[in-house]
Amino acid sequence: MKIYSYLLSLMLFAFVSCKQKKAETPQGAQTLTYLALGDSYTIGESVTELGRWPHQLAKVLEPIIKQSLLTTIVAKTGWTTNELNQGINEASLETNYDLISLLIGVNNQYRGRSIEEYKLEFESLLKRAVAFKRNDNSPVFVVSIPDYGVTPFVQNSNRDPIQIASEIDLFNKAAEQICAQYGIPFYNITGISRTAANDPNLIAEDGLHPSAQMYRLWVDYFHAAIADKLLANETP
């Protein structure tokens, strides 16, 4: 029995050691922190964890900036701007992230919330995002709301895809204008999202959300600008 316990202890120690070693940062590399705020699009509904666009972005950025990115996601399927704000309140977050993204608003549109309410709550969230870098807006960027009107979910329902597209554009225009006021980059991927109308591989199995392949198109669109941002923010 003692021999068995000793061998079991060795096995457990080896397993823990392997797990710890896997999490280690490469020698000489610095670990940066990335906070992604949003809804189903940020949490990657119906795709794997590695298929989520924030994780894909981190993977693409790391060899460019030669640093590791530790990604934290605060997002949930169905969240509106107000619910994301509450989610941030309930999360245990740091106050000095190196990169912060915000993608929110599709559920405001889906539930018929007013554009005026969205403007107020989006601006509040943007200010909170800036506060996560001690009121420095340089690490913050915003991604536009994709157009779910091109998905089978809508095509097989009584919802009007033309109306959805029009309303999504209005919400995005409002967000872009607010971003401009604060000098924060706004990456408009809505046009890319609409290409899913002609390519079913860009839609997840649930028939509503983007696939990992679609998310990669988003990352391909804006990762170079974000890499430049991170490199510019490096301390000498």
C-alpha positions as CSV (number, residue, x, y, z in Angstrom):
1,M,0.0,0.0,0.0
2,K,2.9,2.4,0.8
3,I,4.5,1.7,-2.6
4,Y,1.2,2.3,-4.3
5,S,0.7,5.6,-2.5
6,Y,4.3,6.7,-3.3
7,L,3.8,5.9,-7.0
8,L,0.5,7.7,-7.1
9,S,2.1,10.8,-5.5
10,L,4.8,10.7,-8.2
11,M,2.2,10.5,-10.9
12,L,0.2,13.4,-9.5
13,F,3.4,15.5,-9.1
14,A,4.4,14.8,-12.7
15,F,0.9,15.8,-13.9
16,V,0.9,19.0,-12.0
17,S,4.4,19.8,-13.1
18,C,3.4,19.3,-16.7
19,K,0.4,21.6,-16.4
20,Q,2.5,24.3,-14.7
21,K,5.2,24.0,-17.3
22,K,2.7,24.4,-20.2
23,A,1.5,27.7,-18.7
24,E,5.0,29.1,-18.4
25,T,5.9,32.2,-20.5
26,P,8.9,31.7,-22.9
27,Q,12.2,32.9,-21.4
28,G,12.7,36.6,-21.8
29,A,9.1,37.3,-23.0
30,Q,6.7,39.6,-21.2
31,T,3.0,38.6,-20.7
32,L,0.5,41.3,-21.7
33,T,-3.1,41.2,-20.6
34,Y,-6.1,41.5,-23.0
35,L,-9.7,42.2,-21.8
36,A,-12.5,41.4,-24.3
37,L,-16.0,42.8,-23.5
38,G,-19.1,41.8,-25.4
39,D,-21.9,39.4,-26.0
40,S,-22.4,36.1,-28.0
41,Y,-20.0,37.3,-30.7
42,T,-17.2,37.8,-28.2
43,I,-17.8,34.6,-26.2
44,G,-18.0,32.7,-29.5
45,E,-21.4,31.1,-29.3
46,S,-21.4,27.7,-31.1
47,V,-17.6,27.7,-31.7
48,T,-14.7,26.3,-29.7
49,E,-12.8,28.4,-27.2
50,L,-9.9,28.7,-29.5
51,G,-12.3,29.6,-32.3
52,R,-13.4,32.8,-30.5
53,W,-12.1,35.9,-32.3
54,P,-10.4,37.3,-29.1
55,H,-8.4,34.1,-28.8
56,Q,-7.6,34.0,-32.5
57,L,-6.5,37.6,-32.3
58,A,-4.1,36.8,-29.4
59,K,-2.7,33.9,-31.3
60,V,-2.0,36.0,-34.4
61,L,-0.6,38.9,-32.4
62,E,1.9,37.0,-30.2
63,P,4.5,36.2,-32.8
64,I,4.3,39.7,-34.2
65,I,4.7,41.5,-30.9
66,K,7.0,38.8,-29.5
67,Q,5.0,38.7,-26.2
68,S,2.3,36.5,-24.7
69,L,-1.3,37.7,-24.4
70,L,-3.3,36.5,-21.5
71,T,-7.0,36.9,-22.6
72,T,-9.9,37.5,-20.2
73,I,-13.4,37.5,-21.7
74,V,-16.4,39.1,-20.0
75,A,-19.3,38.3,-22.4
76,K,-22.5,36.3,-22.5
77,T,-24.9,35.3,-25.2
78,G,-27.9,37.6,-25.1
79,W,-26.3,40.5,-23.3
80,T,-27.4,44.1,-24.0
81,T,-25.3,47.1,-23.2
82,N,-26.9,47.3,-19.7
83,E,-26.3,43.6,-19.0
84,L,-22.7,43.8,-20.0
85,N,-22.3,46.7,-17.6
86,Q,-23.8,44.6,-14.9
87,G,-21.5,41.7,-15.9
88,I,-18.5,43.9,-15.5
89,N,-19.6,44.9,-12.0
90,E,-19.8,41.2,-11.0
91,A,-16.5,40.2,-12.5
92,S,-13.2,40.4,-10.6
93,L,-11.1,42.4,-13.0
94,E,-7.7,44.1,-13.0
95,T,-7.4,47.8,-13.6
96,N,-4.4,48.0,-15.9
97,Y,-5.0,45.9,-19.1
98,D,-2.7,46.2,-22.1
99,L,-5.4,45.7,-24.7
100,I,-9.2,46.1,-24.3
101,S,-11.9,45.4,-26.9
102,L,-15.6,46.2,-27.0
103,L,-18.3,44.6,-29.2
104,I,-21.9,45.2,-28.0
105,G,-25.3,46.2,-29.3
106,V,-26.8,43.4,-31.3
107,N,-29.2,42.4,-28.5
108,N,-30.3,46.1,-28.1
109,Q,-31.3,46.0,-31.7
110,Y,-32.8,42.5,-31.5
111,R,-35.0,43.5,-28.5
112,G,-36.1,46.7,-30.1
113,R,-34.3,49.0,-27.7
114,S,-34.0,52.6,-28.7
115,I,-30.9,54.0,-30.4
116,E,-30.9,56.8,-27.8
117,E,-30.6,54.3,-25.0
118,Y,-27.8,52.5,-26.8
119,K,-25.8,55.7,-27.3
120,L,-25.9,56.5,-23.6
121,E,-25.1,53.0,-22.4
122,F,-22.4,52.4,-25.1
123,E,-20.6,55.6,-24.2
124,S,-20.7,54.6,-20.5
125,L,-19.2,51.2,-21.4
126,L,-16.5,52.9,-23.5
127,K,-15.6,55.1,-20.6
128,R,-15.3,52.0,-18.4
129,A,-13.1,50.3,-21.0
130,V,-10.8,53.3,-20.9
131,A,-10.7,53.2,-17.1
132,F,-9.3,49.6,-17.3
133,K,-6.1,51.2,-18.5
134,R,-6.1,54.0,-15.9
135,N,-8.0,56.4,-18.2
136,D,-5.6,55.8,-21.1
137,N,-7.6,55.2,-24.3
138,S,-4.7,53.9,-26.4
139,P,-5.2,50.2,-25.7
140,V,-9.0,50.3,-26.4
141,F,-10.7,49.4,-29.7
142,V,-14.2,48.7,-30.8
143,V,-15.6,46.2,-33.3
144,S,-18.8,46.8,-35.1
145,I,-22.0,44.8,-34.8
146,P,-22.2,42.1,-37.5
147,D,-25.3,41.7,-39.6
148,Y,-27.2,38.5,-38.5
149,G,-29.9,39.2,-41.1
150,V,-28.0,37.2,-43.7
151,T,-28.1,34.0,-41.6
152,P,-30.5,31.0,-42.0
153,F,-32.0,31.9,-38.6
154,V,-33.5,35.0,-40.1
155,Q,-34.1,33.7,-43.6
156,N,-36.3,30.9,-42.1
157,S,-38.2,33.3,-39.8
158,N,-40.6,36.2,-40.3
159,R,-38.0,38.8,-39.5
160,D,-37.1,41.3,-42.3
161,P,-33.4,41.1,-43.2
162,I,-33.5,44.5,-44.9
163,Q,-34.9,46.2,-41.7
164,I,-32.3,44.3,-39.6
165,A,-29.5,45.6,-41.9
166,S,-30.8,49.1,-41.7
167,E,-31.0,49.1,-37.9
168,I,-27.6,47.5,-37.5
169,D,-26.1,50.2,-39.6
170,L,-27.7,52.9,-37.4
171,F,-26.4,51.3,-34.2
172,N,-22.9,51.0,-35.8
173,K,-23.0,54.6,-37.0
174,A,-23.8,55.7,-33.5
175,A,-21.0,53.7,-31.9
176,E,-18.5,54.9,-34.5
177,Q,-19.4,58.5,-33.9
178,I,-18.9,58.1,-30.1
179,C,-15.6,56.3,-30.7
180,A,-14.4,59.2,-32.9
181,Q,-15.2,61.6,-30.0
182,Y,-12.9,59.7,-27.7
183,G,-10.2,59.0,-30.4
184,I,-10.8,55.2,-30.2
185,P,-10.4,53.0,-33.3
186,F,-13.6,51.5,-34.7
187,Y,-13.2,48.4,-36.9
188,N,-16.2,47.9,-39.1
189,I,-16.5,44.2,-39.9
190,T,-20.2,44.4,-40.8
191,G,-19.5,44.2,-44.5
192,I,-17.4,41.1,-43.9
193,S,-20.2,39.6,-41.9
194,R,-22.6,40.0,-44.8
195,T,-20.5,37.8,-47.1
196,A,-21.9,34.9,-45.1
197,A,-25.0,35.3,-47.3
198,N,-23.0,33.5,-50.1
199,D,-20.8,31.2,-48.0
200,P,-22.4,28.8,-45.4
201,N,-19.0,28.0,-44.1
202,L,-18.9,31.4,-42.4
203,I,-21.9,30.6,-40.3
204,A,-21.8,28.3,-37.2
205,E,-23.9,25.1,-36.9
206,D,-26.6,26.9,-35.0
207,G,-27.5,28.9,-38.2
208,L,-27.2,32.2,-36.5
209,H,-23.7,33.0,-35.2
210,P,-20.4,33.4,-37.0
211,S,-18.2,30.4,-37.5
212,A,-14.5,30.3,-36.5
213,Q,-13.7,30.8,-40.1
214,M,-15.7,34.1,-40.1
215,Y,-14.0,35.2,-37.0
216,R,-10.6,34.7,-38.6
217,L,-11.7,37.1,-41.4
218,W,-12.4,39.7,-38.8
219,V,-9.0,39.2,-37.2
220,D,-7.3,39.3,-40.6
221,Y,-9.0,42.7,-41.1
222,F,-7.8,44.5,-38.0
223,H,-4.9,42.6,-36.4
224,A,-2.1,44.5,-38.1
225,A,-3.4,47.8,-36.8
226,I,-3.7,46.4,-33.3
227,A,-0.2,45.0,-33.5
228,D,1.1,48.4,-34.4
229,K,-0.8,49.9,-31.4
230,L,0.7,47.4,-29.0
231,L,4.2,47.9,-30.4
232,A,3.8,51.7,-30.1
233,N,2.8,51.4,-26.5
234,E,5.9,49.4,-25.5
235,T,8.1,51.1,-23.0
236,P,11.7,51.6,-24.1
